[in-house]
Amino acid sequence: MTIKVTVIVQKEENWYVAKCVENNVASQGKTIEESLENLREALELYFEDETPDNPKFPAFVTTLEVAL
């Protein structure tokens, strides 16, 4: 079984941090690709003993403009 999840990748100093929006599992790497691969592995371990609640409907992500 495969699922699609929503991922945010942010650069923090010398690392890229990849975080799954649906369950807050995160991992890091020296490159974007490495952080995503490490997150994939972390998610596989996270879901090893449980089935995701809603595997076909990832989170809705948008941007919001805020006046400062």
Number of C-alpha atoms within 10 A of each C-alpha: 4 7 10 11 16 14 20 12 17 14 14 9 6 9 16 20 23 26 21 19 16 14 12 11 15 20 22 22 18 12 14 17 14 17 22 23 16 18 22 17 12 15 18 12 11 14 10 9 8 8 10 12 8 11 12 11 11 14 14 7 9 5 5 5 5 5 4 3
